[in-house]
Each structure stands twice: as structure tokens, then as C-alpha cells.
Amino acid sequence: MPESPHLTWHKSSYSAGSQNCVEVREHPGGADVRDTQHPDLGHLSFTASEWSAFLHATRTGEL
């Protein structure tokens, strides 16, 4: 997905300012994830159902 002024990258509030984390950009089709230290290397894209399943698994302790 190309850069858009309406879609912004953000870090989890749990990262506590750490630079060793990932950033997420959520959009209607799902979410993109990139390495905070190397944003120029690209990102991984997930569909809405994949992203939802990932969030559910992390919240319930499956991951």
C-alpha cells in the first residue's frame, strides 16, 4: 500500500519508547507492520481477517 497522509504508522503503547519494536499502520483492508529501526526495508501486509486473528491470539495468550 502506498504512503498516504490519512494512514499513519504508530507503535504500541506497550513499547514504552523503545526503539526495538514494530510499527503498525491499520487500514480498511487490514494492517501493515514494519521494523521501527529499518522502515526503509519495507513492511509486511496482513488482510483484515489475518490481523484480527493475530490480535485475538495475542490478547488471549495463544501467542
N, CA, C and O atoms as CSV, one atom per row, in Angstrom:
chain,resi,resn,atom,element,x,y,z
A,1,MET,N,N,0.860,-1.172,0.000
A,1,MET,CA,C,0.000,0.000,0.000
A,1,MET,C,C,0.902,1.229,0.000
A,1,MET,O,O,1.827,1.308,0.809
A,2,PRO,N,N,0.655,2.183,-0.885
A,2,PRO,CA,C,1.476,3.399,-0.920
A,2,PRO,C,C,1.258,4.266,0.300
A,2,PRO,O,O,0.230,4.171,0.971
A,3,GLU,N,N,2.233,5.113,0.581
A,3,GLU,CA,C,2.113,6.038,1.712
A,3,GLU,C,C,0.919,6.958,1.494
A,3,GLU,O,O,0.659,7.393,0.372
A,4,SER,N,N,0.210,7.247,2.549
A,4,SER,CA,C,-0.950,8.125,2.481
A,4,SER,C,C,-0.953,9.025,3.704
A,4,SER,O,O,-0.647,8.566,4.804
A,5,PRO,N,N,-1.293,10.300,3.536
A,5,PRO,CA,C,-1.334,11.191,4.702
A,5,PRO,C,C,-2.439,10.814,5.675
A,5,PRO,O,O,-2.429,11.258,6.823
A,6,HIS,N,N,-3.389,10.002,5.234
A,6,HIS,CA,C,-4.506,9.601,6.095
A,6,HIS,C,C,-4.202,8.342,6.908
A,6,HIS,O,O,-4.909,8.027,7.865
A,7,LEU,N,N,-3.153,7.633,6.523
A,7,LEU,CA,C,-2.772,6.409,7.225
A,7,LEU,C,C,-1.418,6.650,7.882
A,7,LEU,O,O,-0.427,6.899,7.196
A,8,THR,N,N,-1.375,6.577,9.194
A,8,THR,CA,C,-0.132,6.860,9.900
A,8,THR,C,C,0.381,5.621,10.615
A,8,THR,O,O,-0.392,4.783,11.079
A,9,TRP,N,N,1.683,5.526,10.692
A,9,TRP,CA,C,2.336,4.451,11.423
A,9,TRP,C,C,2.321,4.795,12.908
A,9,TRP,O,O,2.475,5.960,13.274
A,10,HIS,N,N,2.137,3.796,13.765
A,10,HIS,CA,C,2.199,4.023,15.207
A,10,HIS,C,C,2.775,2.800,15.908
A,10,HIS,O,O,2.675,1.672,15.426
A,11,LYS,N,N,3.377,3.060,17.057
A,11,LYS,CA,C,3.921,1.991,17.892
A,11,LYS,C,C,2.922,1.669,18.999
A,11,LYS,O,O,2.092,2.503,19.362
A,12,SER,N,N,3.009,0.489,19.515
A,12,SER,CA,C,2.175,0.085,20.631
A,12,SER,C,C,2.493,0.929,21.858
A,12,SER,O,O,3.640,1.324,22.066
A,13,SER,N,N,1.486,1.200,22.659
A,13,SER,CA,C,1.709,1.927,23.911
A,13,SER,C,C,2.563,1.093,24.868
A,13,SER,O,O,3.138,1.632,25.813
A,14,TYR,N,N,2.648,-0.204,24.631
A,14,TYR,CA,C,3.457,-1.086,25.473
A,14,TYR,C,C,4.946,-0.991,25.154
A,14,TYR,O,O,5.762,-1.535,25.899
A,15,SER,N,N,5.320,-0.319,24.075
A,15,SER,CA,C,6.729,-0.243,23.702
A,15,SER,C,C,7.513,0.699,24.613
A,15,SER,O,O,8.741,0.629,24.649
A,16,ALA,N,N,6.839,1.568,25.341
A,16,ALA,CA,C,7.459,2.464,26.326
A,16,ALA,C,C,8.631,3.249,25.746
A,16,ALA,O,O,9.641,3.450,26.420
A,17,GLY,N,N,8.498,3.687,24.510
A,17,GLY,CA,C,9.548,4.491,23.907
A,17,GLY,C,C,10.733,3.710,23.375
A,17,GLY,O,O,11.689,4.307,22.882
A,18,SER,N,N,10.695,2.410,23.462
A,18,SER,CA,C,11.790,1.578,22.969
A,18,SER,C,C,11.902,1.682,21.451
A,18,SER,O,O,10.897,1.825,20.754
A,19,GLN,N,N,13.107,1.612,20.956
A,19,GLN,CA,C,13.323,1.607,19.508
A,19,GLN,C,C,13.338,0.186,18.949
A,19,GLN,O,O,13.415,0.001,17.735
A,20,ASN,N,N,13.266,-0.822,19.827
A,20,ASN,CA,C,13.287,-2.224,19.399
A,20,ASN,C,C,11.870,-2.758,19.330
A,20,ASN,O,O,11.474,-3.608,20.127
A,21,CYS,N,N,11.118,-2.257,18.379
A,21,CYS,CA,C,9.733,-2.697,18.262
A,21,CYS,C,C,9.285,-2.553,16.819
A,21,CYS,O,O,10.081,-2.232,15.937
A,22,VAL,N,N,8.028,-2.788,16.593
A,22,VAL,CA,C,7.456,-2.640,15.267
A,22,VAL,C,C,6.432,-1.519,15.269
A,22,VAL,O,O,5.930,-1.118,16.319
A,23,GLU,N,N,6.136,-1.027,14.095
A,23,GLU,CA,C,5.102,-0.020,13.918
A,23,GLU,C,C,3.984,-0.640,13.089
A,23,GLU,O,O,4.224,-1.522,12.265
A,24,VAL,N,N,2.777,-0.173,13.313
A,24,VAL,CA,C,1.606,-0.695,12.617
A,24,VAL,C,C,0.876,0.449,11.938
A,24,VAL,O,O,0.810,1.562,12.460
A,25,ARG,N,N,0.335,0.158,10.778
A,25,ARG,CA,C,-0.498,1.103,10.042
A,25,ARG,C,C,-1.771,0.335,9.669
A,25,ARG,O,O,-1.763,-0.496,8.760
A,26,GLU,N,N,-2.859,0.624,10.384
A,26,GLU,CA,C,-4.123,-0.072,10.130
A,26,GLU,C,C,-4.923,0.670,9.068
A,26,GLU,O,O,-4.914,1.900,9.011
A,27,HIS,N,N,-5.612,-0.092,8.231
A,27,HIS,CA,C,-6.430,0.463,7.156
A,27,HIS,C,C,-7.614,-0.466,6.931
A,27,HIS,O,O,-7.627,-1.572,7.471
A,28,PRO,N,N,-8.605,-0.055,6.156
A,28,PRO,CA,C,-9.809,-0.874,5.972
A,28,PRO,C,C,-9.535,-2.296,5.468
A,28,PRO,O,O,-10.290,-3.217,5.779
A,29,GLY,N,N,-8.469,-2.476,4.699
A,29,GLY,CA,C,-8.155,-3.801,4.175
A,29,GLY,C,C,-7.364,-4.678,5.118
A,29,GLY,O,O,-7.161,-5.856,4.824
A,30,GLY,N,N,-6.902,-4.142,6.257
A,30,GLY,CA,C,-6.100,-4.905,7.197
A,30,GLY,C,C,-5.081,-4.043,7.903
A,30,GLY,O,O,-5.417,-3.007,8.476
A,31,ALA,N,N,-3.814,-4.480,7.859
A,31,ALA,CA,C,-2.760,-3.730,8.540
A,31,ALA,C,C,-1.415,-4.039,7.903
A,31,ALA,O,O,-1.204,-5.108,7.332
A,32,ASP,N,N,-0.514,-3.075,8.018
A,32,ASP,CA,C,0.869,-3.230,7.587
A,32,ASP,C,C,1.744,-3.113,8.831
A,32,ASP,O,O,1.442,-2.338,9.738
A,33,VAL,N,N,2.826,-3.883,8.870
A,33,VAL,CA,C,3.733,-3.897,10.017
A,33,VAL,C,C,5.158,-3.732,9.500
A,33,VAL,O,O,5.546,-4.354,8.511
A,34,ARG,N,N,5.940,-2.879,10.185
A,34,ARG,CA,C,7.334,-2.689,9.784
A,34,ARG,C,C,8.228,-2.572,11.015
A,34,ARG,O,O,7.763,-2.290,12.120
A,35,ASP,N,N,9.512,-2.796,10.796
A,35,ASP,CA,C,10.533,-2.679,11.837
A,35,ASP,C,C,10.806,-1.196,12.076
A,35,ASP,O,O,11.092,-0.460,11.131
A,36,THR,N,N,10.721,-0.758,13.316
A,36,THR,CA,C,10.948,0.646,13.651
A,36,THR,C,C,12.353,1.097,13.273
A,36,THR,O,O,12.541,2.226,12.820
A,37,GLN,N,N,13.340,0.222,13.457
A,37,GLN,CA,C,14.723,0.608,13.176
A,37,GLN,C,C,15.057,0.627,11.688
A,37,GLN,O,O,16.026,1.268,11.280
A,38,HIS,N,N,14.265,-0.070,10.872
A,38,HIS,CA,C,14.555,-0.166,9.435
A,38,HIS,C,C,13.304,0.022,8.593
A,38,HIS,O,O,12.958,-0.862,7.809
A,39,PRO,N,N,12.617,1.151,8.733
A,39,PRO,CA,C,11.375,1.345,7.985
A,39,PRO,C,C,11.578,1.372,6.470
A,39,PRO,O,O,10.645,1.122,5.706
A,40,ASP,N,N,12.795,1.673,6.046
A,40,ASP,CA,C,13.100,1.734,4.621
A,40,ASP,C,C,13.176,0.361,3.960
A,40,ASP,O,O,13.216,0.265,2.733
A,41,LEU,N,N,13.195,-0.699,4.762
A,41,LEU,CA,C,13.292,-2.051,4.206
A,41,LEU,C,C,11.941,-2.652,3.840
A,41,LEU,O,O,11.868,-3.806,3.420
A,42,GLY,N,N,10.881,-1.883,3.995
A,42,GLY,CA,C,9.567,-2.375,3.602
A,42,GLY,C,C,8.716,-2.798,4.785
A,42,GLY,O,O,9.042,-2.514,5.937
A,43,HIS,N,N,7.628,-3.476,4.484
A,43,HIS,CA,C,6.693,-3.884,5.525
A,43,HIS,C,C,5.985,-5.175,5.134
A,43,HIS,O,O,6.018,-5.585,3.973
A,44,LEU,N,N,5.350,-5.805,6.102
A,44,LEU,CA,C,4.512,-6.975,5.870
A,44,LEU,C,C,3.067,-6.513,5.881
A,44,LEU,O,O,2.683,-5.697,6.719
A,45,SER,N,N,2.267,-7.021,4.964
A,45,SER,CA,C,0.857,-6.660,4.897
A,45,SER,C,C,-0.004,-7.846,5.299
A,45,SER,O,O,0.274,-8.987,4.929
A,46,PHE,N,N,-1.050,-7.562,6.059
A,46,PHE,CA,C,-1.989,-8.580,6.513
A,46,PHE,C,C,-3.403,-8.167,6.135
A,46,PHE,O,O,-3.752,-6.989,6.202
A,47,THR,N,N,-4.213,-9.139,5.738
A,47,THR,CA,C,-5.617,-8.848,5.452
A,47,THR,C,C,-6.327,-8.546,6.763
A,47,THR,O,O,-5.784,-8.789,7.840
A,48,ALA,N,N,-7.529,-8.022,6.672
A,48,ALA,CA,C,-8.298,-7.706,7.875
A,48,ALA,C,C,-8.540,-8.952,8.717
A,48,ALA,O,O,-8.452,-8.889,9.943
A,49,SER,N,N,-8.842,-10.078,8.087
A,49,SER,CA,C,-9.094,-11.301,8.863
A,49,SER,C,C,-7.812,-11.834,9.497
A,49,SER,O,O,-7.850,-12.326,10.625
A,50,GLU,N,N,-6.692,-11.750,8.808
A,50,GLU,CA,C,-5.411,-12.171,9.388
A,50,GLU,C,C,-5.044,-11.294,10.574
A,50,GLU,O,O,-4.611,-11.802,11.609
A,51,TRP,N,N,-5.212,-9.989,10.437
A,51,TRP,CA,C,-4.864,-9.054,11.503
A,51,TRP,C,C,-5.769,-9.279,12.714
A,51,TRP,O,O,-5.300,-9.266,13.853
A,52,SER,N,N,-7.043,-9.484,12.474
A,52,SER,CA,C,-7.986,-9.741,13.558
A,52,SER,C,C,-7.622,-11.023,14.306
A,52,SER,O,O,-7.659,-11.061,15.536
A,53,ALA,N,N,-7.273,-12.061,13.567
A,53,ALA,CA,C,-6.888,-13.334,14.190
A,53,ALA,C,C,-5.613,-13.164,15.015
A,53,ALA,O,O,-5.507,-13.717,16.110
A,54,PHE,N,N,-4.647,-12.405,14.498
A,54,PHE,CA,C,-3.407,-12.148,15.231
A,54,PHE,C,C,-3.684,-11.403,16.534
A,54,PHE,O,O,-3.188,-11.789,17.592
A,55,LEU,N,N,-4.475,-10.341,16.455
A,55,LEU,CA,C,-4.796,-9.574,17.662
A,55,LEU,C,C,-5.535,-10.431,18.691
A,55,LEU,O,O,-5.256,-10.352,19.888
A,56,HIS,N,N,-6.466,-11.238,18.226
A,56,HIS,CA,C,-7.200,-12.127,19.135
A,56,HIS,C,C,-6.229,-13.112,19.818
A,56,HIS,O,O,-6.304,-13.329,21.027
A,57,ALA,N,N,-5.332,-13.693,19.037
A,57,ALA,CA,C,-4.381,-14.662,19.594
A,57,ALA,C,C,-3.446,-14.036,20.607
A,57,ALA,O,O,-3.107,-14.675,21.604
A,58,THR,N,N,-3.016,-12.795,20.378
A,58,THR,CA,C,-2.133,-12.153,21.357
A,58,THR,C,C,-2.897,-11.749,22.613
A,58,THR,O,O,-2.360,-11.833,23.718
A,59,ARG,N,N,-4.130,-11.317,22.456
A,59,ARG,CA,C,-4.920,-10.903,23.615
A,59,ARG,C,C,-5.325,-12.069,24.498
A,59,ARG,O,O,-5.468,-11.908,25.710
A,60,THR,N,N,-5.511,-13.233,23.909
A,60,THR,CA,C,-5.942,-14.402,24.680
A,60,THR,C,C,-4.771,-15.274,25.141
A,60,THR,O,O,-4.976,-16.288,25.809
A,61,GLY,N,N,-3.540,-14.880,24.786
A,61,GLY,CA,C,-2.368,-15.606,25.241
A,61,GLY,C,C,-1.995,-16.794,24.374
A,61,GLY,O,O,-1.136,-17.585,24.763
A,62,GLU,N,N,-2.617,-16.945,23.210
A,62,GLU,CA,C,-2.255,-18.046,22.304
A,62,GLU,C,C,-0.850,-17.860,21.753
A,62,GLU,O,O,-0.167,-18.837,21.447
A,63,LEU,N,N,-0.420,-16.629,21.628
A,63,LEU,CA,C,0.927,-16.346,21.093
A,63,LEU,C,C,1.824,-15.821,22.188
A,63,LEU,O,O,2.993,-15.525,21.940
